[in-house]
Amino acid sequence: MKRIALGIALIFCITASAAKASAQNNQMAASTPPKLAGATITMQNWRQYRAYMPDGMAMLFEGKYFWKMPSDVEMPIGPTELHPLPKNYLDATERYANQVKLVELAGGRLTLSGYAGGIPFPSPAEPHKGWKIVANLWFRYLPHLTVDTNGVVCTVDSGESVSCKAGIKVYRQLSFNTDPGVPRDISGADGKYFTQWESVKEPEQDRYTTFITISYTDLTKPEDVYVFIPALRRTQRMSSAARCSADIGTDETPDDRRFGFNVDLTEVRADLVSEKPTLMLMDYAMPTGRFPENYDMPLGWPKPSWGKWQVRDTEVVAVTKLPGAAQGCVGRRVVYIDKATSIPVWEDLYDLELQPWRFIGFFPRTLDAPGVGPINASNSMAYGFWDVKYHHATIFAEPGEGAPFYINGQAPREYLDLSKYTTPGGLSMIMR
């Protein structure tokens, strides 16, 4: 009991310290802001811009861990460019937000009722403001269908050896859709909210290994995860409680999927730490070639040739497991959420002793969605996991090597098969 009490006390102590530090940073930014647009951040001047950095980014600049910023790092800053959320998504917000209710469950757990589309909590306020913000993240605008024909993921070990894999990803939203020409709820969805279908193309020994992850409109219903194992020619259901196992040798766990945040909202406490302007890379061109080509090594950081960084308003939320919930491998997850889009742009993950473990940088790519216009939450991005505890890193490029990336109606007909790409039974079609 003493250890539990001490752990809880540590969480609150660190949250309070982080809030104090963030408040100081915000005060510094308000009182003596450096010139931003037109500036370039380097190793020589980065401390001037510390107030605009996530904590993990600043730690990479400080060089106190195995992974650190390259000595030649350059981060050119451009003007902030905001693309409005899709009209239909905003219309759904206006129509349905007033019927969304926060529901308190046993043991401090939370869920919601009445959600039908759009932003569930357009003006999040206490009580449980932090949880409402991550609920907005969970139900953020995403296209109904995205197809990444060549998602490339590369890992880097402590000796700087690089190993890469590639695969196909088909992500589909089955309920609460707002895209033009798409039914709000897809026929036969049976309470499914979102499906993630991922199949390995290379290396050859892993080829055809395929996962499907199904999340539901009812937040209290755990995800279902199935995997097709080619060597056995059969599908196996995986435990939804196994949240610490990394995906096929990468640093990504099930809680990190869905482009940054796949945590069971009913099992966590979410506290708003601060609101602050934060550096992020959003409107840019994906690097050409395969990692490490056109990345700033050895960290695998974006090069200036990708595009310019911008400063946008974020909400910083600390997510921790509730007492009594299944213990995860992460003691604390600090998420930097873009206010304009509710997408995660950076995360700092702490271990069970609340020591820095992994920093995750998300660099979402702005694309034009058919009938919608330019969107930041396109599901296309580059992102990196830097494990400062075990000296390992993972870099994703989606898509990689200039491969096609399709949104909604752009997708070839073969990817429209709902049975194949949204059901466990579809895994039986692999290798046929």
TAJO-V27278 format. One line per field, one symbol per residue. burial: 1 if it has 16 or more other ideal C-beta (glycine too) atoms within 10 Angstrom, else 0. A space follows every 10 residues. Layout:
BEGIN
burial=???
END
This chain:
BEGIN
burial=0000001000 1001100110 0100100010 0000010010 1000010011 1111111111 1000101111 0010101101 0010110111 0110011001 0100000011 1100111111 1001000111 1111111111 1111111111 1111110000 0101111111 1111111110 0100110010 0111111111 1000001111 1111111010 1111111100 0000100001 0010011001 1111111111 1111111111 1111011111 1111011001 1101110011 1110011111 1101111111 1000100101 1111111101 1111111111 0001011111 1111111010 0100111111 1111111100 0111111111 0010111101 1000100001 1111011001 00
END
